Amino acid sequence: MRTTKEIITPVDKHKIVVYDYVIGREVEEIEDIFLAEKKDGDKSQVRQSAHKSIEMLVVSVDDKDSKVLDRILDFKKDDYKFVIDTITDIIGGEEPKKKIED
């Protein structure tokens, strides 16, 4: 079973349980959204990938595991951004950063 961690949103103090790492299958699903044919002026790929990430990585919101995406989309902006930033960090993983030398 995959491990989780609990975060608390800064404004309304929602308790969010998220998986604490992403698996390869999930990375591929998110990448597939960006690899799909893009129409001119279509900015929905970023939104679609955010929604997919929420659906895959958020286990529960305030101890409820249903309608997770809808609940988060109804959060105040700063709470929503906090969740998205947390998920982005999880997807980014803990790969070592290359040191840039002068």
Contacts in CASP RR format, 6 or more apart in sequence:
PFRMAT RR
TARGET T0000
AUTHOR 0000-0000-0000
METHOD contacts of the structure
MODEL  1
MRTTKEIITPVDKHKIVVYDYVIGREVEEIEDIFLAEKKDGDKSQVRQSA
HKSIEMLVVSVDDKDSKVLDRILDFKKDDYKFVIDTITDIIGGEEPKKKI
ED
2 19 0 8 1.000
2 20 0 8 1.000
2 21 0 8 1.000
2 23 0 8 1.000
3 19 0 8 1.000
3 20 0 8 1.000
3 21 0 8 1.000
4 17 0 8 1.000
4 18 0 8 1.000
4 19 0 8 1.000
4 20 0 8 1.000
4 59 0 8 1.000
5 17 0 8 1.000
5 18 0 8 1.000
5 20 0 8 1.000
6 15 0 8 1.000
6 16 0 8 1.000
6 17 0 8 1.000
7 15 0 8 1.000
7 16 0 8 1.000
7 18 0 8 1.000
7 82 0 8 1.000
7 83 0 8 1.000
7 86 0 8 1.000
8 14 0 8 1.000
8 15 0 8 1.000
8 16 0 8 1.000
9 16 0 8 1.000
9 75 0 8 1.000
9 78 0 8 1.000
9 79 0 8 1.000
9 82 0 8 1.000
9 83 0 8 1.000
10 78 0 8 1.000
10 79 0 8 1.000
10 82 0 8 1.000
11 76 0 8 1.000
11 78 0 8 1.000
11 79 0 8 1.000
12 75 0 8 1.000
12 76 0 8 1.000
12 79 0 8 1.000
14 61 0 8 1.000
14 62 0 8 1.000
14 75 0 8 1.000
14 79 0 8 1.000
15 60 0 8 1.000
15 61 0 8 1.000
15 62 0 8 1.000
15 63 0 8 1.000
16 58 0 8 1.000
16 60 0 8 1.000
16 61 0 8 1.000
16 72 0 8 1.000
16 83 0 8 1.000
16 86 0 8 1.000
17 58 0 8 1.000
17 59 0 8 1.000
17 60 0 8 1.000
18 57 0 8 1.000
18 58 0 8 1.000
18 59 0 8 1.000
18 86 0 8 1.000
18 87 0 8 1.000
18 90 0 8 1.000
19 56 0 8 1.000
19 57 0 8 1.000
19 59 0 8 1.000
19 90 0 8 1.000
20 90 0 8 1.000
21 90 0 8 1.000
21 93 0 8 1.000
22 56 0 8 1.000
22 57 0 8 1.000
22 90 0 8 1.000
22 91 0 8 1.000
22 92 0 8 1.000
22 93 0 8 1.000
26 53 0 8 1.000
26 56 0 8 1.000
26 57 0 8 1.000
26 91 0 8 1.000
27 91 0 8 1.000
29 52 0 8 1.000
29 56 0 8 1.000
30 49 0 8 1.000
30 52 0 8 1.000
30 53 0 8 1.000
30 56 0 8 1.000
30 91 0 8 1.000
33 45 0 8 1.000
33 48 0 8 1.000
33 49 0 8 1.000
33 52 0 8 1.000
34 45 0 8 1.000
34 49 0 8 1.000
36 45 0 8 1.000
38 45 0 8 1.000
50 84 0 8 1.000
50 87 0 8 1.000
51 69 0 8 1.000
53 84 0 8 1.000
53 87 0 8 1.000
53 88 0 8 1.000
53 91 0 8 1.000
54 68 0 8 1.000
54 69 0 8 1.000
54 72 0 8 1.000
54 83 0 8 1.000
54 84 0 8 1.000
54 87 0 8 1.000
55 68 0 8 1.000
55 69 0 8 1.000
57 87 0 8 1.000
57 90 0 8 1.000
57 91 0 8 1.000
58 68 0 8 1.000
58 69 0 8 1.000
58 72 0 8 1.000
58 83 0 8 1.000
58 87 0 8 1.000
59 65 0 8 1.000
59 68 0 8 1.000
60 68 0 8 1.000
61 68 0 8 1.000
61 71 0 8 1.000
61 72 0 8 1.000
62 71 0 8 1.000
64 71 0 8 1.000
72 80 0 8 1.000
72 83 0 8 1.000
73 80 0 8 1.000
75 83 0 8 1.000
END
